[in-house]
Amino acid sequence: MARIAQEVRRAYAACAAAIVSGRADLDAVDALGLNVELPVFTVGQAAQVAGIHPQTLRQYDRLGLIVPRRTEGGARRYTLRDIERIAQAQRLSQDEGINLAGITHILSLQEENRQLRRQIRHMRQRMAGDSVFEADMDGEVVEVHQSRFARIWRRNSRGRVQLAPLQITDGCD
């Protein structure tokens, strides 16, 4: 079992290196089936893969720029999402000269955009299946699964509403 855990750690480390170098993004890693929210990396490992000093990560944490998860003992643990944010922060700071407040805002908008793209991708996958999307009372998009046992409401000849079984004609039983 320790061998499997070691192989998984290597896979995450390889993905982190690809993210930092720009060869991969979180969407690609997510599509591979890796959990981008799994806290895998220590401060030293995250700093090494990102090519920065561990103290810089601690400073980012104090400023709220990149806030890692904590173990029960209080040790910081970074996710692939955190690694991507670190790499982005470094590029924006060093290449673009953007201050930390601006970086925080940009990273927040990028994350919101990524989440929206993920929701759209999920909706498209589900639309190919057996679901319909509607808006609920608050305007939120909700998913309603169709069923072969679905029923429709219809008005009979006297104006009364009655429940009638949905006729299925595609040969499904």
C-alpha positions in Angstrom: 0.0 0.0 0.0 2.9 2.4 0.7 4.1 1.8 -2.8 0.8 2.8 -4.3 0.8 6.0 -2.1 4.3 6.7 -3.3 3.2 6.3 -7.0 0.3 8.6 -6.4 2.6 11.2 -4.8 4.8 11.0 -7.8 1.8 11.5 -10.1 0.8 14.6 -8.2 4.4 15.9 -8.2 4.6 15.5 -12.0 1.3 17.3 -12.5 2.5 20.1 -10.2 5.7 20.5 -12.2 3.6 20.5 -15.5 1.3 23.2 -14.0 4.2 25.4 -12.9 5.9 25.1 -16.3 2.7 25.9 -18.2 2.4 22.5 -19.9 -0.8 21.7 -18.1 -3.7 23.4 -16.3 -6.1 22.4 -13.6 -8.8 21.5 -16.2 -6.4 19.0 -17.8 -5.4 17.5 -14.4 -9.0 17.3 -13.4 -9.8 15.5 -16.6 -7.1 13.0 -15.8 -9.1 12.1 -12.6 -6.7 13.6 -10.1 -8.2 15.5 -7.2 -7.0 19.1 -7.5 -8.2 19.8 -3.9 -6.2 17.0 -2.3 -3.7 18.6 0.2 -0.5 16.7 -0.8 2.4 19.1 -0.6 4.3 20.4 2.4 5.7 24.0 2.4 9.1 22.8 1.3 7.7 20.6 -1.5 5.4 23.3 -2.8 8.2 25.9 -2.7 10.6 23.6 -4.5 8.2 22.8 -7.3 7.2 26.5 -7.7 10.9 27.6 -7.5 10.4 30.0 -4.6 11.5 30.2 -1.0 9.3 28.6 1.6 9.2 31.8 3.5 7.5 33.4 0.5 4.7 30.8 0.9 4.4 31.6 4.5 4.1 35.3 3.7 1.4 34.5 1.1 -0.5 32.6 3.7 -0.3 35.5 6.2 -1.6 37.9 3.6 -4.4 35.6 2.6 -3.1 35.3 -1.0 -2.8 31.5 -0.9 -4.2 29.9 2.2 -3.2 26.2 2.4 -5.1 23.6 4.4 -3.7 22.6 7.8 -3.1 19.2 9.4 -4.3 18.5 12.9 -0.9 19.6 14.1 -1.1 22.9 12.2 1.3 22.1 9.4 0.5 23.6 6.0 -0.5 21.3 3.1 -0.8 22.6 -0.4 -3.1 21.3 -3.2 -2.6 21.3 -7.0 -4.9 24.3 -7.0 -2.6 26.1 -4.6 0.4 25.2 -6.7 -1.3 26.8 -9.7 -2.1 29.9 -7.7 1.5 30.2 -6.5 2.8 29.9 -10.1 0.2 32.5 -11.3 1.1 34.8 -8.4 4.8 34.6 -9.3 4.2 35.3 -13.0 1.9 38.3 -12.2 4.3 39.7 -9.7 7.6 39.3 -11.5 6.6 39.5 -15.2 3.7 42.0 -15.0 4.7 44.0 -11.9 1.2 43.6 -10.3 1.0 44.2 -6.6 -0.4 41.6 -4.1 -3.8 43.1 -3.9 -4.2 43.0 -7.7 -2.9 39.5 -7.8 -5.5 38.4 -5.1 -8.3 39.9 -7.2 -7.0 38.4 -10.5 -6.7 34.9 -8.9 -10.2 35.1 -7.5 -11.6 36.0 -10.9 -9.7 33.2 -12.6 -11.0 30.7 -10.1 -14.5 31.8 -10.6 -14.1 31.5 -14.3 -12.7 28.0 -14.0 -15.6 27.0 -11.8 -18.1 28.3 -14.4 -16.3 26.4 -17.2 -16.4 23.2 -15.1 -20.2 23.7 -14.5 -20.8 24.2 -18.2 -18.8 21.1 -19.0 -20.8 19.1 -16.5 -24.0 20.4 -17.8 -23.1 19.5 -21.4 -22.1 16.0 -20.3 -25.4 15.6 -18.5 -27.5 17.0 -21.3 -26.3 14.1 -23.5 -27.9 11.9 -20.8 -31.3 11.8 -19.2 -31.6 15.2 -17.5 -33.1 18.6 -17.9 -32.0 21.8 -16.4 -34.4 24.4 -14.9 -34.2 27.5 -12.8 -35.4 27.2 -9.2 -37.2 29.8 -7.1 -33.9 31.6 -6.4 -32.8 31.6 -10.1 -30.2 28.9 -9.5 -29.8 26.2 -12.1 -31.1 22.8 -10.9 -31.0 19.4 -12.6 -34.1 17.4 -13.0 -33.7 13.8 -14.0 -36.1 12.3 -16.5 -37.5 8.9 -15.8 -39.3 6.3 -17.9 -41.9 6.4 -15.1 -42.5 10.2 -15.6 -46.0 11.3 -15.8 -47.6 14.3 -17.6 -50.5 16.4 -16.5 -53.2 17.0 -19.1 -56.7 18.4 -19.3 -59.5 16.1 -20.1 -62.5 17.0 -22.2 -64.3 18.5 -19.2 -61.5 20.9 -18.3 -60.3 18.8 -15.3 -56.6 18.2 -14.8 -55.7 14.6 -14.6 -52.5 12.6 -14.3 -51.7 10.4 -17.3 -48.8 8.0 -17.9 -46.1 9.2 -20.3 -46.1 7.1 -23.4 -42.7 5.8 -24.3 -42.3 5.0 -28.0 -38.6 4.2 -28.3 -38.9 0.6 -27.4 -37.6 1.0 -23.8 -39.3 -1.1 -21.1 
